[in-house]
Amino acid sequence: MPDECTAYFGDDGEYTALFMYVADKPRDLSADTLYAAKFMQTSAENGGTGKLEWIKLGYAADKEIKRMIDKGIKFFIEANIRGKQLVHVTVLGKKDPLILPVKEVL
């Protein structure tokens, strides 16, 4: 993007998401904020219209992440999908797995 801080990314498949990455400084990917798009359709007329809201997912900097890794953090996220239906998400960290039903994730 012209500000050299913002990038958009996502997937063009079914049940996908659109994300926006905003770096603190131009051309420097070491610290950033990540957002997810929430689209609310307001009309189906003429191909449809809607409103787009950006939801802040979090902020991170390389130094913070490196400190956590150096302290031994390990994590893994697994999504359980049956057919096209998301059933639950499992987050594995240093402690016991955390299993979140879909209603708590979405």
C-alpha positions as CSV (number, residue, x, y, z in Angstrom):
1,M,0.0,0.0,0.0
2,P,1.2,3.6,-0.4
3,D,1.8,4.0,3.3
4,E,4.3,1.1,3.1
5,C,2.9,-0.1,6.4
6,T,-0.4,-1.8,5.4
7,A,-0.9,-5.2,3.7
8,Y,-4.1,-7.1,3.1
9,F,-4.2,-10.9,2.8
10,G,-6.6,-13.8,2.8
11,D,-8.0,-16.6,0.7
12,D,-10.5,-16.8,-2.1
13,G,-12.0,-20.2,-1.0
14,E,-15.2,-20.9,1.0
15,Y,-15.3,-20.0,4.7
16,T,-12.2,-17.9,4.5
17,A,-11.1,-14.6,6.1
18,L,-9.6,-11.3,5.0
19,F,-6.9,-9.8,7.2
20,M,-5.1,-6.5,7.4
21,Y,-1.5,-6.2,8.8
22,V,-0.4,-2.7,9.9
23,A,3.3,-2.3,10.7
24,D,4.5,0.3,13.1
25,K,7.0,1.7,10.7
26,P,7.2,1.8,6.9
27,R,9.1,-1.2,5.4
28,D,9.7,-2.7,8.9
29,L,7.9,-5.9,9.7
30,S,9.3,-6.3,13.2
31,A,6.2,-4.9,15.1
32,D,2.6,-4.8,13.9
33,T,-1.1,-5.0,14.6
34,L,-3.3,-7.6,13.0
35,Y,-7.0,-7.1,12.1
36,A,-9.7,-9.4,10.7
37,A,-12.5,-8.1,8.5
38,K,-16.1,-8.5,9.5
39,F,-18.5,-8.1,6.6
40,M,-22.2,-7.4,7.3
41,Q,-24.3,-7.6,4.1
42,T,-27.0,-4.9,4.0
43,S,-28.6,-5.6,0.7
44,A,-28.6,-8.4,-1.9
45,E,-29.7,-6.0,-4.7
46,N,-27.4,-5.5,-7.7
47,G,-24.7,-8.0,-6.5
48,G,-25.0,-6.9,-2.9
49,T,-23.7,-4.2,-0.6
50,G,-22.5,-4.2,2.9
51,K,-20.4,-2.7,5.7
52,L,-16.9,-3.7,6.5
53,E,-15.6,-3.5,10.1
54,W,-11.9,-4.2,11.1
55,I,-11.6,-6.1,14.3
56,K,-8.3,-5.9,16.1
57,L,-6.8,-9.3,16.8
58,G,-3.7,-8.2,18.6
59,Y,-0.3,-6.5,18.5
60,A,3.1,-8.2,18.5
61,A,6.7,-7.3,18.1
62,D,9.6,-9.6,17.2
63,K,11.4,-8.9,20.5
64,E,8.3,-10.0,22.6
65,I,7.8,-13.2,20.6
66,K,11.5,-14.0,20.8
67,R,11.4,-13.6,24.7
68,M,8.4,-16.0,24.8
69,I,10.1,-18.6,22.6
70,D,13.3,-18.3,24.7
71,K,11.3,-19.0,27.8
72,G,10.0,-22.2,26.2
73,I,6.5,-21.4,25.1
74,K,5.1,-23.9,22.5
75,F,1.8,-23.6,20.9
76,F,-0.3,-25.3,18.2
77,I,-3.8,-24.5,17.1
78,E,-6.0,-27.1,15.5
79,A,-9.4,-26.6,14.0
80,N,-11.8,-29.6,14.0
81,I,-14.0,-29.4,10.9
82,R,-16.8,-31.9,10.1
83,G,-17.8,-31.4,6.5
84,K,-18.0,-27.6,6.2
85,Q,-18.9,-27.1,9.8
86,L,-16.3,-25.9,12.3
87,V,-16.8,-28.0,15.5
88,H,-14.1,-26.7,17.9
89,V,-10.7,-25.2,18.1
90,T,-7.9,-26.7,20.2
91,V,-5.0,-24.6,21.5
92,L,-2.0,-26.5,22.9
93,G,0.4,-24.5,25.1
94,K,2.7,-25.4,28.0
95,K,-0.3,-26.6,30.0
96,D,-3.2,-28.9,29.2
97,P,-4.9,-28.4,25.9
98,L,-7.7,-25.8,25.8
99,I,-10.7,-26.9,23.7
100,L,-13.0,-24.1,22.7
101,P,-16.5,-24.9,21.3
102,V,-17.3,-22.9,18.2
103,K,-19.7,-20.5,20.0
104,E,-16.7,-19.3,22.1
105,V,-14.4,-18.9,19.1
106,L,-16.7,-17.0,16.8
